[in-house]
Amino acid sequence: MYQYQKTNRYFAQTAEGLEEFFAAEAEKLGAKDIEKSFKGVFFTCSPETLYKINYYTRIATRIVAPLISFDCHSTRYLYNTVSKIDFSDFMDLHDTFAVFANVAGSIINHSQYAGLCVKDAIVDQFRKKYGERPDVNPKTPDVWFHILINNNKAVLSLETSGGSLHRRGYRKNAVEAPMMENVAAALIDISGWDGEKPLIDPMCGSGTILAEALIKHCNIPAGYLRKHFGFMHMPDFDNNVWQKIKKNASENIKPLDKNLINGYDIDVTAVKFTRQNLSTLPNGENIEIQNSDFRDLKLQNKTIVTNPPYGKRIGKNLRMEDFVKQMGDFLKQNCKGSTAYIYFGRRELIKSVGLRTTRKIPLRNANLDGRVAVYEIY
């Protein structure tokens, strides 16, 4: 038996700062014994719940199932120990695979070399057994393996997600620097939006915030468009259970009232991309997208959630600080009774808004150590 089969314990990787959001999400989906860690969460669950969490999670990046844990002080021992696993339990000659490696505080101090040792162990085993070897695909493999070596203790895991879960599949086209999907999902959670008021993104870009609001409100699995998950390669995968989960999920998707979620952008291309992206999701056609300058809008008694544009999209002759000041004037003059949740990747820009924040909440987007500024407009 593999380690996860003995313990039913798994690890979800998250972006830094999103651990709390995933912990709450996992608990709702049926996970137990939840333990938050740096950039991730440990949890215990049944195989059915594991499939469900992979399918529904809006926050996690990857979920891994540990296969073996062992003390590891040399690459030779790493190779020999990994070689004892029967990798035909997880893949065959026609499947591609990749190895993700991470090392810290260990005698083996080069992650790429650790990954190469695991790769060689897999390839050599297949070649010895079948006279052929499976191919490595570092970008979109059928099967991902993870090797973590921390303080000379190694854990080899199978990724149950099948690629980063933030790639939902709806973003067919994008304008520059779009917000990551799982970060946009966390922004929706921070807003606490419950559908009582319309949600508006007045600078919607490629529509990521709108799509994540739709997914949450209508109970659409975040993995709705994904064709492949890593758990399908687990030796104990139960396809009947998986098909039942998908069927129940489709039956539980809720309708979306028109005008409950709306988006605007001054960029005609952005509007086109947003419409195309939303059309891939259930109820996406009920989100109205208009080509408009946010300064011309009247957004009273709304929930405003947005990630302001940067660079070319703000205009050639406008400084970012001046653009942000115009946003503040817009909120003050045109958004009475609304609450705005604005993500600033450059948090120093918050002072240019000219309004007092109700809260400032840390939220990272890729390499940006940003802040969500909350404004209640009276």
C-alpha positions as CSV (number, residue, x, y, z in Angstrom):
1,M,0.0,0.0,0.0
2,Y,1.1,3.5,-0.7
3,Q,1.3,6.1,2.1
4,Y,-1.9,8.0,1.1
5,Q,-3.8,4.6,1.1
6,K,-2.8,4.0,4.7
7,T,-3.5,7.5,6.0
8,N,-6.0,9.1,3.5
9,R,-3.9,12.3,4.1
10,Y,-3.1,14.7,1.3
11,F,-1.4,18.1,0.8
12,A,-2.8,21.1,-1.1
13,Q,-0.4,23.6,-2.4
14,T,-1.7,27.2,-2.4
15,A,-0.3,30.6,-3.3
16,E,1.2,32.3,-0.3
17,G,-1.5,33.8,1.9
18,L,-4.3,31.7,0.5
19,E,-4.0,28.9,3.0
20,E,-6.9,30.1,5.1
21,F,-9.2,30.4,2.1
22,F,-8.5,26.8,1.0
23,A,-8.9,25.5,4.6
24,A,-12.4,26.9,4.7
25,E,-13.2,25.6,1.3
26,A,-11.9,22.1,2.0
27,E,-13.9,21.8,5.2
28,K,-17.1,22.6,3.3
29,L,-16.2,19.9,0.8
30,G,-15.8,17.3,3.5
31,A,-12.1,17.3,4.4
32,K,-11.1,16.5,8.0
33,D,-8.1,17.1,10.3
34,I,-7.2,20.3,8.4
35,E,-3.7,21.7,9.2
36,K,-2.5,24.9,7.7
37,S,1.2,25.1,6.7
38,F,3.3,27.6,4.7
39,K,2.0,27.7,1.1
40,G,-0.4,24.8,1.7
41,V,-2.8,22.8,3.8
42,F,-2.7,19.2,5.0
43,F,-6.0,17.4,5.2
44,T,-7.6,13.9,5.5
45,C,-10.4,12.7,3.3
46,S,-12.0,9.8,1.5
47,P,-11.2,9.1,-2.2
48,E,-14.6,10.5,-3.2
49,T,-13.9,13.7,-1.3
50,L,-10.4,13.9,-2.9
51,Y,-12.0,13.8,-6.4
52,K,-14.6,16.4,-5.3
53,I,-12.0,18.8,-3.8
54,N,-9.9,18.6,-7.0
55,Y,-13.0,19.3,-9.1
56,Y,-14.5,22.2,-7.0
57,T,-11.5,24.0,-5.4
58,R,-11.3,27.6,-6.5
59,I,-8.2,28.2,-4.3
60,A,-5.7,25.4,-4.4
61,T,-2.9,25.2,-7.0
62,R,-2.2,21.5,-6.8
63,I,-3.1,18.6,-4.5
64,V,-0.6,15.8,-4.0
65,A,-0.9,12.2,-2.6
66,P,2.3,11.0,-0.8
67,L,3.5,7.6,-2.0
68,I,6.5,7.1,0.2
69,S,8.5,9.0,2.8
70,F,12.1,8.2,3.7
71,D,15.4,9.6,5.1
72,C,17.5,10.7,2.1
73,H,21.2,11.6,2.3
74,S,22.5,10.8,-1.2
75,T,21.3,10.7,-4.8
76,R,22.2,7.0,-5.0
77,Y,19.9,6.2,-2.1
78,L,17.2,8.4,-3.7
79,Y,17.5,6.5,-7.0
80,N,17.5,3.1,-5.3
81,T,14.5,3.9,-3.0
82,V,12.4,5.4,-5.7
83,S,13.2,2.4,-8.0
84,K,11.4,0.1,-5.6
85,I,8.0,1.7,-6.5
86,D,6.1,-0.1,-9.3
87,F,5.4,2.9,-11.6
88,S,3.2,0.8,-13.8
89,D,0.6,1.3,-11.1
90,F,0.4,4.9,-12.3
91,M,1.2,5.0,-16.0
92,D,2.0,2.9,-19.0
93,L,4.5,3.3,-21.8
94,H,2.2,5.5,-23.8
95,D,1.7,8.1,-21.0
96,T,4.0,11.1,-20.7
97,F,5.3,12.2,-17.3
98,A,7.2,14.9,-15.5
99,V,8.9,15.3,-12.1
100,F,8.7,18.4,-10.0
101,A,11.4,18.7,-7.4
102,N,12.0,20.9,-4.4
103,V,14.9,20.7,-1.9
104,A,15.8,22.7,1.2
105,G,18.3,22.3,4.0
106,S,19.6,18.9,2.7
107,I,22.7,17.2,1.5
108,I,21.1,16.9,-1.9
109,N,21.0,20.7,-2.6
110,H,20.1,20.9,-6.2
111,S,16.4,20.4,-7.0
112,Q,17.0,19.8,-10.7
113,Y,19.4,17.0,-10.0
114,A,17.0,15.4,-7.5
115,G,14.3,15.5,-10.1
116,L,16.6,13.9,-12.6
117,C,17.4,11.0,-10.2
118,V,13.6,10.3,-9.9
119,K,13.2,10.6,-13.7
120,D,16.0,8.2,-14.3
121,A,14.6,5.7,-11.8
122,I,11.2,5.7,-13.7
123,V,12.7,5.5,-17.1
124,D,15.2,2.8,-16.2
125,Q,12.4,0.7,-14.6
126,F,10.3,0.8,-17.7
127,R,13.2,0.1,-20.0
128,K,14.3,-2.9,-18.0
129,K,10.7,-4.3,-17.8
130,Y,9.5,-3.5,-21.4
131,G,12.6,-2.7,-23.4
132,E,11.1,0.8,-24.0
133,R,10.7,4.0,-22.0
134,P,7.9,6.6,-21.6
135,D,8.5,10.1,-22.8
136,V,9.0,13.1,-20.5
137,N,6.7,16.1,-21.2
138,P,7.7,19.0,-18.8
139,K,4.7,21.2,-19.7
140,T,1.6,19.1,-20.1
141,P,2.4,15.5,-19.0
142,D,-0.2,12.8,-18.4
143,V,1.3,12.1,-14.9
144,W,3.1,14.5,-12.5
145,F,5.4,13.2,-9.7
146,H,6.6,15.5,-7.0
147,I,9.8,14.9,-4.9
148,L,10.3,17.1,-1.9
149,I,13.5,16.8,0.2
150,N,13.5,18.9,3.3
151,N,16.2,18.5,6.0
152,N,17.2,15.2,4.4
153,K,13.7,13.7,4.6
154,A,12.2,12.9,1.3
155,V,8.5,12.6,0.2
156,L,7.6,11.3,-3.2
157,S,4.1,12.1,-4.2
158,L,1.7,11.7,-7.1
159,E,0.0,14.9,-8.2
160,T,-3.8,14.3,-8.1
161,S,-4.6,17.5,-10.0
162,G,-3.0,17.0,-13.4
163,G,-1.5,20.4,-13.8
164,S,-2.0,23.7,-11.9
165,L,-5.7,24.0,-10.9
166,H,-5.7,27.8,-11.4
167,R,-5.8,27.0,-15.2
168,R,-9.6,26.6,-15.4
169,G,-9.8,26.5,-19.2
170,Y,-12.2,29.4,-19.7
171,R,-9.5,32.0,-20.4
172,K,-9.1,31.5,-24.1
173,N,-7.8,35.1,-24.7
174,A,-6.4,37.7,-22.3
175,V,-5.2,41.3,-22.2
176,E,-1.8,42.0,-20.6
177,A,-1.1,40.9,-17.0
178,P,-4.4,39.2,-16.1
179,M,-5.1,38.3,-12.5
180,M,-4.5,34.6,-11.6
181,E,-7.8,32.7,-11.4
182,N,-7.3,31.4,-7.8
183,V,-6.3,34.9,-6.6
184,A,-9.4,36.4,-8.2
185,A,-11.4,33.7,-6.4
186,A,-9.9,34.7,-3.1
187,L,-10.7,38.4,-3.9
188,I,-14.4,37.3,-4.4
189,D,-14.2,35.6,-1.0
190,I,-12.7,38.6,0.6
191,S,-15.6,40.7,-0.7
192,G,-18.1,38.4,1.0
193,W,-20.4,38.9,-2.0
194,D,-23.5,36.8,-1.5
195,G,-25.7,37.9,-4.5
196,E,-27.8,40.3,-2.5
197,K,-26.4,43.3,-4.5
198,P,-25.1,43.3,-8.1
199,L,-21.4,42.7,-8.5
200,I,-19.7,45.0,-10.9
201,D,-16.2,45.0,-12.3
202,P,-15.8,48.5,-14.0
203,M,-12.4,47.6,-15.5
204,C,-12.9,43.9,-16.3
205,G,-10.0,43.2,-18.6
206,S,-10.3,39.6,-19.7
207,G,-13.1,38.9,-17.3
208,T,-11.3,36.8,-14.7
209,I,-13.1,38.4,-11.7
210,L,-16.5,38.1,-13.4
211,A,-15.8,34.4,-14.2
212,E,-14.8,33.6,-10.6
213,A,-17.9,35.4,-9.2
214,L,-20.0,33.3,-11.6
215,I,-18.3,30.1,-10.6
216,K,-18.9,30.7,-6.9
217,H,-22.4,32.1,-7.1
218,C,-23.8,29.4,-9.4
219,N,-21.9,26.5,-7.7
220,I,-20.0,25.7,-10.9
221,P,-17.0,23.4,-10.2
222,A,-13.8,25.4,-10.9
223,G,-12.6,22.3,-12.8
224,Y,-15.8,22.1,-15.0
225,L,-13.8,22.5,-18.2
226,R,-10.9,20.3,-17.3
227,K,-10.7,17.1,-19.3
228,H,-8.0,15.4,-17.2
229,F,-7.1,15.0,-13.5
230,G,-4.1,13.3,-12.0
231,F,-6.3,11.2,-9.7
232,M,-7.4,9.2,-12.8
233,H,-3.9,7.6,-12.7
234,M,-4.2,6.5,-9.0
235,P,-4.2,2.7,-8.8
236,D,-7.4,2.7,-6.8
237,F,-9.2,5.3,-9.0
238,D,-13.0,4.6,-9.1
239,N,-14.4,5.9,-12.3
240,N,-18.0,5.1,-11.2
241,V,-17.6,7.4,-8.2
242,W,-16.0,10.1,-10.4
243,Q,-18.9,10.0,-12.9
244,K,-21.4,10.3,-10.1
245,I,-19.6,13.4,-8.7
246,K,-19.7,15.1,-12.2
247,K,-23.3,14.2,-12.7
248,N,-24.4,15.6,-9.3
249,A,-22.3,18.7,-9.8
250,S,-23.9,19.4,-13.2
251,E,-27.4,19.0,-11.6
252,N,-26.5,21.4,-8.8
253,I,-25.4,24.3,-10.9
254,K,-27.7,27.3,-10.1
255,P,-29.1,29.8,-12.6
256,L,-27.8,33.4,-12.8
257,D,-30.2,36.3,-12.8
258,K,-29.5,38.9,-15.4
259,N,-27.8,42.1,-14.2
260,L,-26.5,40.4,-11.1
261,I,-22.9,40.3,-12.4
262,N,-21.8,42.9,-15.0
263,G,-18.6,44.1,-16.4
264,Y,-17.3,47.1,-18.3
265,D,-14.0,48.1,-20.0
266,I,-12.8,51.0,-22.1
267,D,-10.8,48.6,-24.3
268,V,-12.9,47.1,-27.1
269,T,-10.5,44.1,-27.3
270,A,-10.9,43.4,-23.6
271,V,-14.7,43.4,-23.9
272,K,-14.4,41.0,-26.9
273,F,-12.1,38.7,-24.9
274,T,-14.3,38.7,-21.8
275,R,-17.4,37.8,-23.8
276,Q,-15.5,34.9,-25.4
277,N,-14.1,33.7,-22.1
278,L,-17.4,33.8,-20.2
279,S,-19.3,32.0,-23.1
280,T,-17.4,28.8,-22.2
281,L,-19.1,28.7,-18.7
282,P,-22.7,27.8,-17.8
283,N,-24.8,31.0,-17.4
284,G,-21.9,33.1,-18.9
285,E,-24.3,34.6,-21.4
286,N,-26.3,36.2,-18.5
287,I,-23.3,38.4,-17.7
288,E,-23.7,41.7,-19.5
289,I,-20.4,43.2,-20.8
290,Q,-20.2,46.7,-22.1
291,N,-17.6,48.9,-23.7
292,S,-17.5,51.9,-21.4
293,D,-15.0,54.2,-19.5
294,F,-15.5,53.6,-15.8
295,R,-15.6,57.3,-15.3
296,D,-18.9,57.5,-17.1
297,L,-20.7,54.8,-14.9
298,K,-23.1,55.3,-12.1
299,L,-22.7,52.4,-9.7
300,Q,-24.9,53.1,-6.7
301,N,-25.6,50.4,-4.1
302,K,-23.3,47.8,-5.8
303,T,-20.5,45.5,-4.8
304,I,-17.5,46.7,-6.9
305,V,-14.6,44.2,-7.3
306,T,-11.8,45.1,-9.6
307,N,-8.1,44.8,-10.5
308,P,-7.1,48.1,-12.1
309,P,-5.2,48.0,-15.4
310,Y,-1.6,48.9,-15.7
311,G,0.7,50.0,-18.5
312,K,-0.8,50.6,-22.0
313,R,-4.4,50.1,-20.9
314,I,-4.5,53.3,-18.8
315,G,-3.5,55.5,-21.7
316,K,-0.3,56.9,-23.1
317,N,-0.1,60.2,-21.4
318,L,-1.4,59.3,-17.9
319,R,0.7,58.5,-14.9
320,M,-0.5,55.6,-12.8
321,E,-0.9,57.8,-9.7
322,D,-3.2,60.2,-11.7
323,F,-5.2,57.3,-13.0
324,V,-5.7,55.9,-9.4
325,K,-6.7,59.4,-8.2
326,Q,-9.4,59.4,-10.9
327,M,-10.6,56.1,-9.6
328,G,-10.9,57.6,-6.2
329,D,-12.9,60.6,-7.6
330,F,-15.1,58.1,-9.4
331,L,-15.9,56.2,-6.3
332,K,-16.6,59.3,-4.3
333,Q,-18.9,60.9,-6.9
334,N,-20.6,58.0,-8.7
335,C,-20.7,55.1,-6.3
336,K,-22.8,56.2,-3.3
337,G,-24.0,53.3,-1.1
338,S,-21.5,50.9,-2.7
339,T,-18.6,49.0,-1.3
340,A,-15.4,48.7,-3.4
341,Y,-12.8,45.9,-3.2
342,I,-9.8,47.1,-5.3
343,Y,-6.7,45.0,-5.8
344,F,-3.5,46.9,-6.0
345,G,-0.4,45.0,-7.1
346,R,1.6,48.0,-6.2
347,R,0.3,48.8,-2.8
348,E,2.0,52.2,-2.6
349,L,-0.6,53.4,-5.1
350,I,-3.4,53.1,-2.4
351,K,-2.4,56.6,-1.0
352,S,-3.1,58.1,-4.4
353,V,-6.8,57.1,-4.3
354,G,-7.6,60.0,-1.9
355,L,-10.1,58.0,0.2
356,R,-9.8,56.4,3.6
357,T,-9.8,52.6,3.4
358,T,-12.0,50.6,5.7
359,R,-9.5,47.7,5.5
360,K,-6.3,46.7,3.7
361,I,-5.8,43.0,3.2
362,P,-2.6,41.3,2.0
363,L,-3.1,39.3,-1.2
364,R,-0.3,38.0,-3.5
365,N,-0.8,37.7,-7.3
366,A,2.2,35.8,-8.7
367,N,5.2,37.9,-7.7
368,L,3.2,40.9,-6.7
369,D,2.9,41.4,-2.9
370,G,-0.4,43.3,-3.3
371,R,-3.2,44.6,-1.1
372,V,-7.0,44.6,-1.4
373,A,-8.2,48.1,-0.4
374,V,-11.8,48.2,0.8
375,Y,-13.8,51.4,0.5
376,E,-17.3,51.9,1.9
377,I,-18.8,54.8,0.0
378,Y,-21.5,56.6,2.1
